[in-house]
């Protein structure tokens, strides 16, 4: 049989694909590019990957395939040359704080095993090295310490665990044990013992009472062995004064009698009961109420609303109790909060139980108790009172924003029990290693490997070599600044995708097809070549690597390029070009492109390759600056930062150099604090000057535009209400007595289809794969009842309108000014291809950000505003970037200031001003490398941004 060398797709019609036929070589790096919405993801993920996954699941046994009932096959005639296929997308991880960089990459699992094998335990009380005793050691120690004295031997069988233990205690009585000590009290086992199974108990079995004499040596030895057997290696000796002494075959501190269990991998896991810190339960933080955020203006009185969650004075029981409480302590509800002494303010806030600045959210306040508001106020303070009455600890509470995560005071954010944190290798514990950047972990692991003796090498060398390989793979994809304990939900989708790529580089699979979704997102130009080399390594292992990408370097490095287009939505879905890079650069742009309607990939690559490119024109030099001094959050080093007002400013630097920390975590909260006069937590800084000319701060981030699948572009922009009102005003709707609520898919028992609850699709839960959605058979995916669908505007029902792309909707509603005004800006930010009813859960971070930007531009405010965008070019083609730049220039021309955190050099070169951070990422970053125009940045020695920007600005 001839070897299959091609993957061939025939008749693909998924989404906007228009009967696509395509072939590309196996065992090659294939880049699929094209304008946003042209059909790249439909081709790569919804067709190629989905067909491969469908075939794989159908190839399983009949019993297993029964779990896949409802699995939908893509709309494609045939795909030949398919191999087992793996999808690595840029979707953000679920918001689970227990999923970390270390757990995703398995590096932490290797570390747990390494510390369990070669770690040395130290006491967290005395700091001394733990020792282990044999039976002979214990006998000698007991004989010396208690010679001639009576002692009692106890065997601990239960330590601080829930349960009634009735069967266990009965078994001990039947074996001849007559006494036990339960929760510190001695009792007889005769007649049975009843314990509350919901409470924690400690149980010790009485073994013997013996006098330490030479004549009683055999009895003492037998009792000692029995106690160690029942106590699983631990023996408690009670002297004549009632003082206890611990003897153990386990690890023991000779000074404090502290005992550790023998280290096991589970003891180093923050996801197990054996390893997790008991205070934070392995999270590294506790939820605490920050009372400093409650007091908006200390010059206000409580009656005037000085305590924000309370609001202004009202005739309610809470305020009556509050007045009485303050009067008892010589204060008034109508005096400024600043005049209340701090000790009395603490008592007012926290009650008798706590006089500290923060208290952990109380879980013991559930359910009603027969206490008056005044009694609750005296015991728990106003925080405890409001938590009970208003449920401020619940996520749905409007006061939940006053609750924040604070580092656990027991484990200092390291998640583990003290016994695990004090097991060390070369003087370093696993908690400390997990907090380091991966580049530091790499150095440490190499030093440990080189210093192992023969015995340690047998136990740990293989683990260390595996750790080094995995860390190196992560460094190769440009993420050396991440730490192992970094929660996945705090990093971008592109970073998660590159972490998964590093895992695949260590899997050594052969013959598979990998599909990636823009892995270069969030990556600096310097690290891009490392990413490309990693993808080629995957290809060189005889795998086929398919990448959906817009990055110029990635396209030029491909073995085969597929350009989808020429436009977006219905104007896309066709193969504009398929071949190698040389052919693409030399190809003749299509007539559509020549006419200037769409500028495709070939046009931009040809234009960028030309010499003598015109330099971007600059605006006037900045006149007024906003200055942030002494910013020291995370890895920032406190260098002053100058932001010119009424300019287009780019914040650049390697990934992890401190860009987001500087702008989003320091500058923005500081501005909000000064402009809104509210108490907002911010990272440390010394001063902020020159912000007086700003009126408002607008942050446009990549977070989802809605929390549920019911949210979509139509509802987010508010255009859906206008469309519903339009349909309700039609003659055919009024005849049927329909109001605008009948045209809502969120209103129950009106006009929506109740089978799918107005979603147009039904959730199909799969056991062996991700859940899937199937079109609702009752409404055929149109969301509404047949009677509602009979009402039509220009031949379209309300359900069909939701399927329209924004570009199509503009044509349909061209005479409706209110609708056109709201949709026009979505088109202007390059998103005319998305459908009105597309679930917000399916939008990428970049699409969400541009949609938010479009919503801000619907009602433009002139001047004195600061707009902050975080990598808005995510998912944008060259032609889409041009549209985005046009909008940014419009904002700046109106007198606003725009700050963009960006790696895309095609955007940076158009900036008026650049702030470059570095020189590296992580602990080696955080310095301001330079400030000024792009021409100034390229002159800075040691600036990675400047060195790559030079090739674009200079001929």
Buried (B, 14 or more C-beta within 10 A) or exposed (E): EEEEEEBBBBEBBBBBBEEBEBBBBBBBBBBBBBBBBBBBBBBBBBBBBBBBBBBBBEEEEEEEBEBBEBBEEBBBEEBEBBBEBBBBBBBBBEEEBBBBBBBBBBBBBBBBBBBBBBBBBBBBEEEEEBEBBEBEEBBEBBBEEBEEEEBBBBBBBBEEEEBBBEEBBEEBBEEEBEBBBBBEEEBEBEEEBEBEEEEEBBBBBBBBEBBBBEEEEEEBBEBBBBBBEBBEBBBBBBBEEEEEBBBBBBBBBBEEBBBBBEBBBBBBBBBEEBBBBEBBBBBBBBBBBBBEBBBBBEEBBBBBBBBBBBEEBEEEEBBEBBBBBBEEEEBBBEBBBEEBEEEEBBBBBBBEEBBEEBBBBBEEBEEEEEBEBBEBBBEBBBBBBBBBBBBBBEEEBEBBEBBBBBBBEBBEBBBBBBBBBBBBBEEBBBBBBBBBBBBBBBEBBBEBBEEBEEEBBEBBBEBBEBBBEBBBBBBBBBBBBBBBBBBBBBBBBBBBBBBBBBBBBBEEBEEBBBBBBBBBBBBBBBBBEBBBEBBBBBBEBEBBBBBBBBBBBBBBBBBBBBBBBBBBBBBBBBBBBBBEBEEBBEBEBBEBBEEEEBBBBBBBBBEBEEEEBEEBEBBEEBEEBBEBBBBBBBBBBBBBBBBBBBBBBBBBBBBBBBBBBBBBBBBBBBBBBBBEEEBBEBBEBEEBEBBEBBEBBBBBBBEBBBEEBBBBBBBBBEBBBBBBBBBBEBEEBEEEEBBBEBBBBBBEEBBBBEEBBBBBBBEBEBEEEEEBBBBBEBBEBBBBBEEBBEBBBEEBBBBBBBBBBBBBBBEBBEEBEBBBEBBBBBBBBBBBBBBBBBBBBEBBBBBBBBBBBBBBBBEEBEEBBBBBBBBBBBBBBBBBBBBBBEBBBBBBEBBBBBBBBBBBBBBBBBBBBBBBBBBBBBBBBBBBBBBBBBBBBBEBEEBBBBBBBBEBBEE
